Amino acid sequence: MRQMLDACWRHSPEEGRSLAGVKKVAQEVYNRNMRVWAKIKKPSPAAFFEDLLPTETDGFMRQAMVMCWMMMPRSGGRKVAEVRKIVGDIFQRNMDAWDADGATFTGKKRKPAGKSKPKTKAARVKPSKKGVRLKR
């Protein structure tokens, strides 16, 4: 995944290169590969490589997806949908990290990630002999 992101950065024109611009390119590569993999009905080596562009960025994205497929346990069956979810989570973590890095280098506050749940205070329960207990 990081090789794909690195290739997106390297292949973006130096003039006018920005984090937002490269993130857009990376999102396009990700979306294109996810659309192709969503159409796979019967997983096979040939199906994993059909209808994808022969670019370095797409090659690295395919490599990440195939590696994820190969790492999944064979017992119990592997599903392309699971690969798409795992790779999607990895992609999103990398995009969030790029946002954090962008905030670090520009001095801007980072937008909070949408997936984290707000922290709630634990409810208090009647004190016991040993002291105050927190409800679990």
N, C-alpha and C positions, 0 to 999 in steps of 0.2 A: 504494500500500500504506500509506504513512504517513498519507494522508488518511483511510483506513478506520480506522486505529488512533486517529487524532485524534478521529474521530467517535465511536468507542467510548468514549473518555475523556469527551468532552463530553456524551454522552447518558447516562452513568452518574449516578445520583443523588449530589449533593454530600455528603449525609450518608452516611457509611459508605463513601465511595469509597476504594478501595485499589488498589494495583498488581495484586495477586492477583485481585481481583474484575474489573478491567477486562481483564486477560489472559484470564480465563475467557470473558468476552463476546466478545473478539476471536477466541478459538479456536473458539467456536460459529459465528461468522460465517464464518470460514475453512472449517471442516468442512462447513457447509451448502453453500457455494459449490463446494467440491471434490466433494461427492456429486453435485450437479447436473451439473457438467462431466464427471464420470466416466461418466455415462450417455449422453453425446453420441456417437452412432455416425457421423453424417455432419455435419461442421462446416458451419454456415451462420450468418449473422447472427441469424436468428430463434432457432436452437438455443442460442446463447450467452446469450440473455436469458429463456428459458423456465423456469418453475418456481422463480423466485427472488423473494424478498420485495422489495417496493417501499420499502425503508428506505434511508436515506442510507448506512449502513454497507455494506449489500449492494451498493448502487450503486457505491461506491468500489471495492469488491472486484471487481465485474464489470469496472469500468473498467480496473483493473490487469491482469486476465486478458486482456481483449480487446486492450489495448495490447501486451502480451507477444506475443499471437498475431500482431498486425499487424507487429511488429518482426522476427519470424522470417523467414528467407529463403523466398521462394516456390519457388525452384528446389529440387528434391529432395523437395518435399512437406513440409507442416507437419503436426504431430501434436498432438492435444489432450493426450496423455500427456506430451509434452515441456513444454507450457505449464504443466501441473499441477506438474511437477517443478521448473521454474524458479521459478514463483510460490511453491511450497512452500519452496524454499531462501531466497528473499527474505523470506518471512514468518518463517522460523526465525531468520534473522540479526537481524530486528527484535526478536523475542522475547528473543533472547540479549542484545541491546543494552539492552532494558528491564531485564533482570536485572542487568546491570552497573550501570546507572544507579540501580536500587533499592539495590544494595549500596553505591554511592557515597554516597547520601543517607541511608541508615540506619546506615552504619558496619558492616554485617554483611559477612562474607566471602562472596564470590560462589562459587557452585557452578561447577566447571569444565564447559565445554561437552563433551558426549559424543562429538563427532565428531573431536576432535583426537587424533592418534596420540602415544603417549609418545615422548620423545626417546631415541634410542639413541646410544651412543658408537660412533664409527667404529673398525673393526678396524685394528690396526697391521700393516703389511707390512714386510718386511725393509728396512733402511735402504739407500738408494742413495748414490752418490757425492755427490749434492747435498744429502743430508740425509734426514730421515724422511718417508716418503710415507704417505698415508692411502689405504686401499683404497676404491675407488669402487663 
